[in-house]
């Protein structure tokens, strides 16, 4: 009887202190080579929380509220350099971004959030596959013809698509209608494409009409695919040559 009473007392102490085991759900994430992916914690860091990230049971990132135990990759485990220069921690939330992801980065990523009263977490099953989304499509057009750029994926209402010409933002489709723009409406727009750009708000496609020789160059589409547990940033590039006309 005394043994049973003592056991119940220990259980009650743990319950009163709010201590419990790690409870986690597995989130599946599918990305293409060359994408960037951000895995969300769903919290904001404070002085009591310690956030740790593991890849295949190897610690790859850590942050706490006062930032005195912050590390990524080789800083966390000497000799572990798989992600050298490709990991970024959000100091506000502890969310982890993996840039320029590749096939050997596929696997289970485990999140542990440790506070004075609880341990919680999540597991992300990341699959990296397909041909690199960063490959360049080459397009040739005669002067005066129209060019249509099609995104590599079907746009969803929560996706943000940004079109760049030589690294200048020329068009954007945003979740916020006030941020949707073309050419001079965009912050960096210089009027080069004035009245010659058309956006398909359902597909995200961009059309340039009445092309000129000066439209030759590199066009880049950046797609931010949003999810409640993660986001994926995908990049697609186009190299355009407008010929003829002198």
DRENDO-1510 file (C-alpha; in Angstrom, 1 decimal, always signed):
<recs>
REC; n; res; u; v; w
REC; 1; UNK; +0.0; +0.0; +0.0 .
REC; 2; UNK; +2.8; +2.4; +0.9 .
REC; 3; UNK; +4.5; +1.6; -2.4 .
REC; 4; UNK; +1.3; +2.3; -4.4 .
REC; 5; UNK; +0.8; +5.6; -2.5 .
REC; 6; UNK; +4.4; +6.7; -3.2 .
REC; 7; UNK; +4.1; +5.9; -6.9 .
REC; 8; UNK; +0.8; +7.9; -7.1 .
REC; 9; UNK; +2.6; +10.8; -5.3 .
REC; 10; UNK; +5.4; +10.8; -7.9 .
REC; 11; UNK; +2.9; +10.8; -10.8 .
REC; 12; UNK; +0.9; +13.7; -9.2 .
REC; 13; UNK; +4.1; +15.7; -8.7 .
REC; 14; UNK; +5.0; +15.3; -12.4 .
REC; 15; UNK; +1.4; +16.3; -13.4 .
REC; 16; UNK; +1.4; +19.4; -11.2 .
REC; 17; UNK; +4.7; +20.5; -12.7 .
REC; 18; UNK; +3.3; +20.1; -16.2 .
REC; 19; UNK; +6.0; +17.7; -17.3 .
REC; 20; UNK; +5.1; +15.4; -20.2 .
REC; 21; UNK; +6.7; +13.5; -23.0 .
REC; 22; UNK; +7.4; +14.8; -26.5 .
REC; 23; UNK; +4.2; +14.7; -28.6 .
REC; 24; UNK; +4.6; +15.2; -32.3 .
REC; 25; UNK; +2.8; +14.8; -35.6 .
REC; 26; UNK; +4.7; +14.1; -38.8 .
REC; 27; UNK; +4.4; +16.7; -41.5 .
REC; 28; UNK; +5.3; +15.7; -45.1 .
REC; 29; UNK; +7.2; +18.2; -47.2 .
REC; 30; UNK; +7.9; +17.6; -50.9 .
REC; 31; UNK; +10.4; +19.9; -52.6 .
REC; 32; UNK; +12.5; +20.2; -55.8 .
REC; 33; UNK; +16.3; +20.4; -55.9 .
REC; 34; UNK; +17.4; +24.0; -55.6 .
REC; 35; UNK; +14.4; +25.0; -53.5 .
REC; 36; UNK; +14.6; +26.7; -50.1 .
REC; 37; UNK; +12.3; +25.4; -47.4 .
REC; 38; UNK; +11.4; +26.9; -44.0 .
REC; 39; UNK; +10.1; +24.6; -41.3 .
REC; 40; UNK; +8.0; +26.5; -38.7 .
REC; 41; UNK; +8.0; +26.0; -35.0 .
REC; 42; UNK; +4.7; +27.8; -34.4 .
REC; 43; UNK; +6.1; +29.6; -31.3 .
REC; 44; UNK; +7.9; +32.8; -30.4 .
REC; 45; UNK; +11.1; +32.3; -28.4 .
REC; 46; UNK; +11.4; +33.6; -24.8 .
REC; 47; UNK; +13.9; +33.4; -22.0 .
REC; 48; UNK; +12.7; +30.0; -20.9 .
REC; 49; UNK; +12.5; +28.1; -24.2 .
REC; 50; UNK; +15.3; +26.1; -25.8 .
REC; 51; UNK; +14.6; +25.1; -29.5 .
REC; 52; UNK; +16.6; +22.3; -31.1 .
REC; 53; UNK; +16.6; +20.9; -34.6 .
REC; 54; UNK; +17.8; +17.4; -35.5 .
REC; 55; UNK; +18.4; +15.7; -38.9 .
REC; 56; UNK; +18.5; +11.9; -38.7 .
REC; 57; UNK; +19.2; +12.3; -34.9 .
REC; 58; UNK; +22.1; +14.7; -35.4 .
REC; 59; UNK; +21.7; +18.1; -33.9 .
REC; 60; UNK; +22.0; +20.7; -36.7 .
REC; 61; UNK; +20.6; +23.9; -35.1 .
REC; 62; UNK; +19.8; +25.3; -31.7 .
REC; 63; UNK; +18.5; +28.6; -30.3 .
REC; 64; UNK; +17.3; +29.8; -26.9 .
REC; 65; UNK; +15.5; +33.0; -25.7 .
REC; 66; UNK; +18.6; +35.0; -24.7 .
REC; 67; UNK; +20.6; +33.8; -27.8 .
REC; 68; UNK; +23.5; +32.5; -25.8 .
REC; 69; UNK; +23.2; +29.0; -27.1 .
REC; 70; UNK; +22.7; +29.6; -30.8 .
REC; 71; UNK; +24.3; +27.4; -33.4 .
REC; 72; UNK; +23.9; +25.9; -36.9 .
REC; 73; UNK; +25.5; +22.8; -38.5 .
REC; 74; UNK; +29.2; +22.6; -37.8 .
REC; 75; UNK; +28.9; +25.0; -34.8 .
REC; 76; UNK; +26.5; +22.5; -33.2 .
REC; 77; UNK; +28.5; +19.3; -34.0 .
REC; 78; UNK; +32.1; +19.5; -35.0 .
REC; 79; UNK; +32.7; +17.6; -38.2 .
REC; 80; UNK; +29.0; +17.9; -39.3 .
REC; 81; UNK; +29.2; +20.0; -42.5 .
REC; 82; UNK; +26.4; +18.7; -44.6 .
REC; 83; UNK; +24.5; +22.0; -44.5 .
REC; 84; UNK; +27.5; +24.4; -44.4 .
REC; 85; UNK; +26.3; +27.9; -45.3 .
REC; 86; UNK; +22.8; +26.7; -46.0 .
REC; 87; UNK; +21.0; +26.9; -42.7 .
REC; 88; UNK; +19.3; +30.0; -41.2 .
REC; 89; UNK; +17.5; +30.3; -37.9 .
REC; 90; UNK; +14.7; +32.9; -37.3 .
REC; 91; UNK; +15.7; +34.5; -33.9 .
REC; 92; UNK; +12.1; +35.4; -33.3 .
REC; 93; UNK; +10.5; +32.0; -33.8 .
REC; 94; UNK; +13.3; +29.5; -34.0 .
REC; 95; UNK; +12.0; +28.4; -37.5 .
REC; 96; UNK; +14.7; +26.7; -39.6 .
REC; 97; UNK; +15.4; +27.6; -43.3 .
REC; 98; UNK; +17.3; +25.2; -45.5 .
REC; 99; UNK; +18.6; +26.9; -48.7 .
REC; 100; UNK; +19.5; +25.3; -52.0 .
REC; 101; UNK; +18.3; +21.9; -50.9 .
REC; 102; UNK; +19.4; +18.7; -52.6 .
REC; 103; UNK; +18.5; +15.0; -52.7 .
REC; 104; UNK; +20.9; +14.0; -49.9 .
REC; 105; UNK; +19.0; +16.4; -47.6 .
REC; 106; UNK; +15.9; +14.1; -47.8 .
REC; 107; UNK; +14.9; +12.6; -44.4 .
REC; 108; UNK; +13.4; +13.3; -41.0 .
REC; 109; UNK; +13.9; +16.6; -39.3 .
REC; 110; UNK; +12.9; +16.7; -35.7 .
REC; 111; UNK; +12.0; +19.8; -33.7 .
REC; 112; UNK; +12.2; +19.9; -29.9 .
REC; 113; UNK; +10.9; +22.8; -27.9 .
REC; 114; UNK; +12.0; +22.6; -24.3 .
REC; 115; UNK; +10.7; +24.9; -21.6 .
REC; 116; UNK; +10.7; +24.8; -17.8 .
REC; 117; UNK; +7.4; +23.0; -17.7 .
REC; 118; UNK; +7.1; +21.0; -20.9 .
REC; 119; UNK; +8.7; +19.3; -23.9 .
REC; 120; UNK; +6.9; +19.5; -27.2 .
REC; 121; UNK; +8.0; +19.1; -30.8 .
REC; 122; UNK; +7.3; +18.0; -34.4 .
REC; 123; UNK; +8.7; +15.8; -37.1 .
REC; 124; UNK; +9.1; +16.9; -40.8 .
REC; 125; UNK; +9.5; +14.2; -43.4 .
REC; 126; UNK; +11.3; +16.1; -46.2 .
REC; 127; UNK; +11.5; +14.5; -49.7 .
REC; 128; UNK; +13.7; +16.2; -52.3 .
REC; 129; UNK; +13.3; +15.0; -55.8 .
REC; 130; UNK; +13.2; +16.0; -59.5 .
REC; 131; UNK; +15.3; +18.1; -61.7 .
REC; 132; UNK; +16.6; +21.3; -60.2 .
REC; 133; UNK; +14.0; +24.1; -60.4 .
REC; 134; UNK; +17.0; +26.5; -60.9 .
REC; 135; UNK; +17.7; +25.4; -64.4 .
REC; 136; UNK; +17.3; +28.0; -67.1 .
REC; 137; UNK; +14.8; +27.8; -70.0 .
REC; 138; UNK; +16.1; +29.6; -73.1 .
REC; 139; UNK; +13.6; +31.5; -75.2 .
REC; 140; UNK; +14.1; +33.2; -78.6 .
REC; 141; UNK; +11.5; +35.7; -80.0 .
REC; 142; UNK; +11.4; +38.1; -82.9 .
REC; 143; UNK; +11.0; +41.7; -82.1 .
REC; 144; UNK; +7.3; +42.7; -81.7 .
REC; 145; UNK; +6.2; +39.2; -80.7 .
REC; 146; UNK; +4.7; +38.4; -77.3 .
REC; 147; UNK; +6.4; +36.2; -74.7 .
REC; 148; UNK; +4.5; +34.1; -72.2 .
REC; 149; UNK; +6.3; +32.8; -69.1 .
REC; 150; UNK; +4.5; +29.9; -67.4 .
REC; 151; UNK; +5.2; +29.0; -63.8 .
REC; 152; UNK; +6.4; +25.4; -63.2 .
REC; 153; UNK; +3.5; +24.7; -60.7 .
REC; 154; UNK; -0.2; +25.6; -60.5 .
REC; 155; UNK; -0.7; +28.7; -58.4 .
REC; 156; UNK; -2.8; +28.4; -55.2 .
REC; 157; UNK; -4.5; +31.4; -53.5 .
REC; 158; UNK; -2.0; +31.4; -50.7 .
REC; 159; UNK; +1.1; +31.5; -53.0 .
REC; 160; UNK; +3.1; +34.6; -53.7 .
REC; 161; UNK; +4.7; +35.0; -57.2 .
REC; 162; UNK; +7.4; +37.6; -58.0 .
REC; 163; UNK; +8.8; +38.2; -61.5 .
REC; 164; UNK; +12.2; +39.8; -61.9 .
REC; 165; UNK; +14.1; +41.1; -65.0 .
REC; 166; UNK; +17.8; +41.3; -64.4 .
REC; 167; UNK; +17.1; +41.3; -60.6 .
REC; 168; UNK; +14.6; +44.2; -60.8 .
REC; 169; UNK; +11.0; +43.4; -59.6 .
REC; 170; UNK; +8.7; +43.9; -62.6 .
REC; 171; UNK; +5.5; +42.0; -61.4 .
REC; 172; UNK; +4.1; +40.5; -58.3 .
REC; 173; UNK; +1.0; +38.5; -57.4 .
REC; 174; UNK; +0.4; +38.6; -53.6 .
REC; 175; UNK; -2.1; +37.3; -51.2 .
REC; 176; UNK; -2.7; +40.9; -50.3 .
REC; 177; UNK; -4.3; +42.6; -53.4 .
REC; 178; UNK; -2.6; +45.9; -52.4 .
REC; 179; UNK; +0.8; +44.4; -53.1 .
REC; 180; UNK; +0.0; +43.0; -56.5 .
REC; 181; UNK; +1.7; +45.1; -59.2 .
REC; 182; UNK; +3.3; +45.3; -62.6 .
REC; 183; UNK; +6.2; +47.5; -63.8 .
REC; 184; UNK; +6.0; +51.1; -62.4 .
REC; 185; UNK; +3.5; +50.0; -59.8 .
REC; 186; UNK; +6.2; +47.8; -58.2 .
REC; 187; UNK; +8.8; +49.4; -56.0 .
REC; 188; UNK; +11.7; +48.9; -58.4 .
REC; 189; UNK; +9.8; +49.3; -61.6 .
REC; 190; UNK; +11.5; +51.7; -64.0 .
REC; 191; UNK; +8.9; +52.0; -66.7 .
REC; 192; UNK; +10.8; +49.7; -69.2 .
REC; 193; UNK; +7.7; +47.6; -69.7 .
REC; 194; UNK; +5.1; +50.3; -69.3 .
REC; 195; UNK; +1.7; +49.0; -70.6 .
REC; 196; UNK; +3.3; +45.9; -72.0 .
REC; 197; UNK; +2.9; +43.4; -69.0 .
REC; 198; UNK; -0.1; +41.2; -68.4 .
REC; 199; UNK; -0.5; +39.0; -65.3 .
REC; 200; UNK; -2.8; +36.0; -65.2 .
REC; 201; UNK; -3.9; +36.1; -61.5 .
REC; 202; UNK; -5.1; +32.5; -61.6 .
REC; 203; UNK; -2.1; +30.8; -63.0 .
REC; 204; UNK; +0.6; +33.4; -62.3 .
REC; 205; UNK; +1.7; +33.5; -65.9 .
REC; 206; UNK; +3.4; +36.7; -67.2 .
REC; 207; UNK; +3.0; +38.0; -70.7 .
REC; 208; UNK; +5.2; +40.6; -72.3 .
REC; 209; UNK; +3.7; +42.2; -75.5 .
REC; 210; UNK; +5.4; +44.1; -78.3 .
REC; 211; UNK; +8.8; +42.9; -77.3 .
REC; 212; UNK; +11.9; +45.0; -78.0 .
REC; 213; UNK; +15.6; +44.1; -78.3 .
REC; 214; UNK; +16.2; +45.7; -74.9 .
REC; 215; UNK; +13.9; +43.0; -73.4 .
REC; 216; UNK; +16.7; +40.5; -73.8 .
REC; 217; UNK; +18.1; +39.2; -70.6 .
REC; 218; UNK; +17.4; +36.9; -67.6 .
REC; 219; UNK; +13.9; +36.7; -66.1 .
REC; 220; UNK; +13.4; +35.0; -62.8 .
REC; 221; UNK; +10.2; +33.8; -61.1 .
REC; 222; UNK; +10.3; +33.4; -57.3 .
REC; 223; UNK; +7.4; +31.4; -55.9 .
REC; 224; UNK; +6.6; +31.3; -52.2 .
REC; 225; UNK; +4.4; +28.3; -51.5 .
REC; 226; UNK; +2.8; +28.8; -48.0 .
REC; 227; UNK; +1.6; +26.2; -45.6 .
REC; 228; UNK; +0.7; +26.4; -41.9 .
REC; 229; UNK; +3.7; +24.2; -41.0 .
REC; 230; UNK; +6.2; +25.2; -43.6 .
REC; 231; UNK; +6.9; +27.3; -46.7 .
REC; 232; UNK; +8.8; +26.6; -49.9 .
REC; 233; UNK; +10.6; +29.1; -52.0 .
REC; 234; UNK; +11.0; +27.9; -55.6 .
REC; 235; UNK; +13.0; +29.8; -58.3 .
REC; 236; UNK; +12.5; +29.4; -62.1 .
REC; 237; UNK; +14.8; +31.2; -64.6 .
REC; 238; UNK; +14.3; +32.1; -68.2 .
REC; 239; UNK; +16.9; +33.5; -70.6 .
REC; 240; UNK; +15.3; +35.6; -73.4 .
REC; 241; UNK; +16.8; +36.7; -76.7 .
REC; 242; UNK; +14.8; +39.2; -78.8 .
REC; 243; UNK; +16.2; +39.2; -82.3 .
REC; 244; UNK; +15.6; +41.2; -85.5 .
REC; 245; UNK; +14.5; +44.8; -86.1 .
REC; 246; UNK; +17.9; +46.5; -85.7 .
</recs>
